[in-house]
Amino acid sequence: MNKKTASILAALLVLVTAAPLAAQSWRTESKSRQNRGQDFLDVRIKYAVGRFNLERGSDRLLYRVNTRYDEDVFDLRSDYFESDGHGSLRIEIEGLDNDWDFDDDYEYEGGSLSVGLPSNTPLAVNIKLGAAEADLDFGGLNLEKLVYETGASDTHIRFSEPNRGTAEYCSFKAAAAAFRVDDLGNSRCERISFSGGVGDLELDFSGEWKHDATADINVGLGGIEIRVPDDLGVRVEKSTFLMSFDAPGLVEQGDGVWLSRNWDDARHHLTITVSGALGGIKIARR
């Protein structure tokens, strides 16, 4: 995380917390549900502030949720509904009162939310975070859709193993964040989009490619580092203002288009559309 992003995150961690340290009342909760072979699980998570973790869990469970929060400041709402084999899980940890009297002496430490999901159930996941430190590994899950949105966070997302299904789309949004995604080739996602306000974006498209894909990347201010495998055919369509562009190994075609030399011969292709205002773009083959 660069200094600017770290400062923004630190400031928001203060603003979203409001009670004095002495008033903290920690509550720990754990919930899970047996996996009965449900056909589908829709997961929606809203988390205001703290540390967030998501990973592959036991296939015997439809979900596992562990959380620790200050119940004087935050409220936990967790619900599960099911109809005709389709499950719907809702998890929300948000502030009790939007009109807090902010106290600079307040320190919110130790708050956390951890979620485990099965690999044998098709999933649609929607996550919205406020100010958080987020570590998510979707490796080995059966992911059909992913929507991820964060305010000010340090986010690391991984696809450490190939997705068991094919994802229709994966959408990522960050207001002010250090944002890193590894092994996007394992996501099996056909349409990928990233949008950001201020921050550094690292996208690694390594992994086991079985399809063609498109990636739409838009940032306001910040650096974009994109890493793609050597055997993947790459097309870049760039529309930027005051952004440097470094893409060794790609050949300019004119009208803001660059192609990798293996575009015609590659088995699978990635088309990247990049737009932004200030910063720099670096594309590296590996």
C-alpha positions as CSV (number, residue, x, y, z in Angstrom):
1,M,0.0,0.0,0.0
2,N,1.4,3.4,-0.9
3,K,1.5,6.3,1.5
4,K,-1.5,8.1,0.0
5,T,-3.7,5.0,0.2
6,A,-2.5,4.2,3.7
7,S,-3.4,7.8,4.9
8,I,-6.9,7.6,3.4
9,L,-7.5,4.2,5.0
10,A,-6.3,5.4,8.4
11,A,-8.5,8.5,8.2
12,L,-11.6,6.5,7.3
13,L,-11.0,3.9,10.1
14,V,-11.2,6.9,12.5
15,L,-14.3,8.4,10.9
16,V,-16.3,5.2,10.9
17,T,-15.8,4.5,14.6
18,A,-17.2,6.6,17.3
19,A,-17.2,5.2,20.9
20,P,-14.4,5.6,23.4
21,L,-12.1,2.6,23.9
22,A,-13.4,2.0,27.4
23,A,-16.9,1.4,26.0
24,Q,-15.9,-1.4,23.7
25,S,-17.9,-4.6,24.3
26,W,-16.6,-7.4,22.2
27,R,-19.0,-10.1,21.0
28,T,-18.0,-13.3,19.1
29,E,-20.4,-15.3,17.0
30,S,-20.1,-18.4,14.9
31,K,-22.8,-19.7,12.5
32,S,-22.9,-22.6,10.0
33,R,-25.4,-24.7,8.1
34,Q,-25.2,-28.2,6.8
35,N,-24.8,-28.7,3.1
36,R,-27.8,-30.7,1.9
37,G,-26.9,-30.6,-1.8
38,Q,-28.5,-27.2,-2.5
39,D,-28.6,-26.3,-6.1
40,F,-27.3,-22.7,-5.7
41,L,-26.3,-20.2,-3.0
42,D,-26.5,-16.5,-3.3
43,V,-24.2,-14.7,-0.8
44,R,-24.5,-11.0,0.0
45,I,-22.1,-9.4,2.5
46,K,-21.9,-5.9,3.9
47,Y,-19.1,-5.1,6.3
48,A,-18.3,-1.6,7.6
49,V,-14.8,-1.9,9.1
50,G,-12.3,-4.5,10.3
51,R,-10.5,-7.5,8.9
52,F,-12.4,-9.6,6.3
53,N,-11.4,-13.1,5.1
54,L,-13.1,-15.4,2.6
55,E,-11.9,-18.8,1.6
56,R,-13.0,-22.3,0.6
57,G,-14.5,-24.2,3.5
58,S,-15.7,-27.7,4.2
59,D,-18.1,-29.2,1.6
60,R,-20.1,-30.6,4.5
61,L,-21.2,-27.1,5.3
62,L,-23.2,-24.7,3.0
63,Y,-21.4,-21.8,4.8
64,R,-19.4,-21.0,7.9
65,V,-19.3,-17.5,9.4
66,N,-17.1,-16.4,12.3
67,T,-17.2,-12.8,13.5
68,R,-15.9,-10.6,16.3
69,Y,-17.3,-7.0,16.7
70,D,-17.9,-4.3,19.2
71,E,-21.7,-4.5,19.9
72,D,-21.7,-1.0,21.4
73,V,-20.9,0.4,18.0
74,F,-21.9,-2.2,15.4
75,D,-24.9,-4.4,14.7
76,L,-24.8,-7.9,13.2
77,R,-27.6,-9.1,11.0
78,S,-27.4,-12.6,9.5
79,D,-30.2,-14.4,7.7
80,Y,-30.6,-17.5,5.5
81,F,-33.6,-18.3,3.3
82,E,-34.1,-21.2,1.0
83,S,-36.6,-22.0,-1.7
84,D,-36.7,-24.9,-4.1
85,G,-33.0,-25.7,-3.4
86,H,-31.8,-22.2,-3.9
87,G,-30.2,-20.7,-0.8
88,S,-29.8,-17.0,0.1
89,L,-27.3,-15.9,2.7
90,R,-27.2,-12.3,4.0
91,I,-24.5,-11.0,6.4
92,E,-24.4,-7.4,7.5
93,I,-22.2,-5.7,10.1
94,E,-22.8,-2.0,10.1
95,G,-22.9,0.9,12.6
96,L,-25.8,1.2,15.0
97,D,-26.1,5.0,14.5
98,N,-25.0,7.1,11.5
99,D,-24.7,10.2,13.7
100,W,-21.8,9.2,15.8
101,D,-19.8,11.7,17.9
102,F,-16.4,10.9,16.6
103,D,-13.6,10.5,19.1
104,D,-10.0,10.6,18.0
105,D,-9.0,8.4,20.9
106,Y,-11.2,5.5,19.7
107,E,-9.2,2.6,18.3
108,Y,-11.1,-0.2,16.6
109,E,-8.8,-3.2,16.7
110,G,-9.6,-6.9,16.6
111,G,-12.9,-6.7,14.7
112,S,-13.1,-9.4,12.1
113,L,-15.4,-11.4,9.8
114,S,-14.4,-14.7,8.3
115,V,-16.5,-16.6,5.8
116,G,-16.1,-20.2,4.4
117,L,-18.0,-21.4,1.3
118,P,-18.2,-24.9,-0.2
119,S,-16.7,-25.9,-3.5
120,N,-19.5,-28.2,-4.6
121,T,-22.3,-25.6,-4.7
122,P,-22.7,-23.0,-7.5
123,L,-22.3,-19.5,-6.0
124,A,-23.1,-15.9,-6.7
125,V,-21.2,-13.6,-4.4
126,N,-21.8,-9.9,-3.7
127,I,-19.5,-8.1,-1.2
128,K,-19.5,-4.5,-0.1
129,L,-16.9,-3.3,2.3
130,G,-16.2,0.1,4.0
131,A,-12.8,0.5,5.5
132,A,-11.2,-3.0,5.7
133,E,-8.2,-5.2,5.4
134,A,-9.5,-7.9,3.0
135,D,-8.0,-11.2,2.0
136,L,-10.1,-13.3,-0.2
137,D,-9.3,-16.6,-1.9
138,F,-11.9,-17.9,-4.4
139,G,-9.7,-20.8,-5.5
140,G,-11.6,-24.1,-6.0
141,L,-15.1,-22.6,-5.6
142,N,-17.9,-23.0,-8.1
143,L,-18.3,-19.3,-8.8
144,E,-20.9,-18.1,-11.3
145,K,-20.9,-14.3,-10.5
146,L,-18.8,-12.0,-8.4
147,V,-19.4,-8.4,-7.4
148,Y,-16.9,-6.8,-5.1
149,E,-17.0,-3.2,-3.9
150,T,-14.9,-1.4,-1.3
151,G,-14.4,2.1,0.0
152,A,-10.9,2.4,1.5
153,S,-9.2,-0.9,1.9
154,D,-6.1,-2.9,1.4
155,T,-7.5,-5.8,-0.7
156,H,-5.8,-9.0,-1.9
157,I,-8.0,-11.3,-3.9
158,R,-6.7,-14.7,-5.2
159,F,-7.9,-17.5,-7.4
160,S,-5.4,-20.0,-6.1
161,E,-7.1,-22.9,-7.9
162,P,-9.2,-23.0,-11.0
163,N,-12.9,-22.2,-10.7
164,R,-15.0,-25.3,-10.8
165,G,-17.5,-23.6,-13.1
166,T,-17.6,-20.7,-15.5
167,A,-18.2,-17.2,-14.2
168,E,-20.4,-15.0,-16.3
169,Y,-18.8,-11.8,-14.9
170,C,-16.5,-10.6,-12.1
171,S,-16.8,-6.9,-11.1
172,F,-14.5,-5.0,-8.9
173,K,-14.9,-1.5,-7.6
174,A,-12.6,0.5,-5.2
175,A,-12.9,4.1,-4.2
176,A,-9.5,4.6,-2.5
177,A,-7.5,1.4,-2.1
178,A,-4.5,-0.7,-2.7
179,F,-6.0,-3.5,-4.8
180,R,-4.4,-6.7,-5.9
181,V,-5.8,-9.7,-7.8
182,D,-3.8,-12.8,-8.5
183,D,-4.3,-15.7,-10.9
184,L,-7.3,-14.3,-12.8
185,G,-6.9,-17.0,-15.4
186,N,-8.2,-19.4,-12.8
187,S,-11.4,-17.4,-12.3
188,R,-12.9,-18.8,-15.6
189,C,-14.5,-15.4,-15.8
190,E,-15.7,-14.3,-19.3
191,R,-16.2,-10.6,-18.5
192,I,-14.0,-8.8,-16.0
193,S,-14.3,-5.2,-14.9
194,F,-12.3,-3.0,-12.6
195,S,-13.1,0.6,-11.7
196,G,-11.2,2.7,-9.1
197,G,-10.9,6.2,-7.9
198,V,-7.5,6.6,-6.2
199,G,-5.0,3.9,-5.6
200,D,-2.7,1.3,-7.0
201,L,-4.1,-1.6,-9.0
202,E,-2.2,-4.9,-9.6
203,L,-3.9,-7.5,-11.9
204,D,-2.2,-10.8,-12.5
205,F,-3.9,-12.9,-15.3
206,S,-1.9,-16.0,-14.6
207,G,-3.6,-19.3,-14.2
208,E,-5.2,-22.1,-16.2
209,W,-6.8,-20.5,-19.2
210,K,-9.7,-22.5,-20.9
211,H,-11.5,-19.6,-22.6
212,D,-11.3,-16.1,-24.1
213,A,-12.1,-13.1,-21.9
214,T,-12.5,-9.4,-21.8
215,A,-11.3,-7.0,-19.1
216,D,-12.5,-3.4,-18.8
217,I,-10.3,-1.3,-16.6
218,N,-11.1,2.3,-15.5
219,V,-9.2,4.3,-12.9
220,G,-9.2,8.0,-11.9
221,L,-5.8,8.5,-10.3
222,G,-3.2,5.8,-9.7
223,G,-0.9,3.2,-11.1
224,I,-2.0,0.1,-13.0
225,E,0.2,-3.0,-13.3
226,I,-1.0,-5.8,-15.5
227,R,0.8,-9.1,-15.8
228,V,-0.2,-11.6,-18.5
229,P,1.2,-15.1,-19.4
230,D,3.4,-15.2,-22.5
231,D,1.2,-17.8,-24.3
232,L,-1.9,-15.7,-24.0
233,G,-2.9,-13.5,-26.9
234,V,-3.4,-9.9,-25.7
235,R,-5.1,-6.9,-27.3
236,V,-5.1,-3.6,-25.5
237,E,-7.4,-0.7,-26.4
238,K,-6.3,2.4,-24.5
239,S,-8.1,5.7,-23.9
240,T,-6.3,7.8,-21.3
241,F,-5.3,11.3,-20.4
242,L,-1.8,12.1,-18.9
243,M,-1.1,8.4,-18.2
244,S,2.2,6.8,-19.2
245,F,2.1,3.5,-21.0
246,D,4.7,0.8,-20.9
247,A,4.0,-2.4,-22.7
248,P,7.2,-4.2,-24.0
249,G,6.3,-7.0,-26.4
250,L,3.1,-5.4,-27.6
251,V,3.0,-3.8,-31.1
252,E,1.1,-0.6,-31.7
253,Q,-1.6,-0.9,-34.4
254,G,-2.8,2.7,-34.3
255,D,-5.9,4.3,-32.9
256,G,-4.9,3.4,-29.4
257,V,-4.7,-0.4,-30.1
258,W,-1.7,-2.7,-29.2
259,L,-1.4,-6.4,-30.0
260,S,0.8,-9.1,-28.7
261,R,2.9,-10.7,-31.4
262,N,1.2,-14.1,-30.8
263,W,-2.3,-12.7,-31.2
264,D,-3.0,-14.7,-34.4
265,D,-1.6,-17.9,-33.1
266,A,-2.6,-18.0,-29.5
267,R,-5.1,-20.6,-28.3
268,H,-6.8,-18.1,-25.9
269,H,-7.2,-14.4,-26.0
270,L,-7.6,-11.5,-23.5
271,T,-8.9,-8.1,-24.7
272,I,-8.2,-5.3,-22.3
273,T,-9.8,-1.9,-22.5
274,V,-8.1,0.7,-20.3
275,S,-9.2,4.2,-19.5
276,G,-8.0,6.7,-16.9
277,A,-6.9,10.2,-16.1
278,L,-3.6,10.4,-14.2
279,G,-1.0,7.8,-13.4
280,G,0.7,5.1,-15.3
281,I,0.0,1.7,-17.0
282,K,2.5,-1.1,-17.1
283,I,1.8,-4.4,-18.9
284,A,4.3,-7.2,-18.4
285,R,4.5,-10.6,-20.1
286,R,5.6,-13.5,-17.9
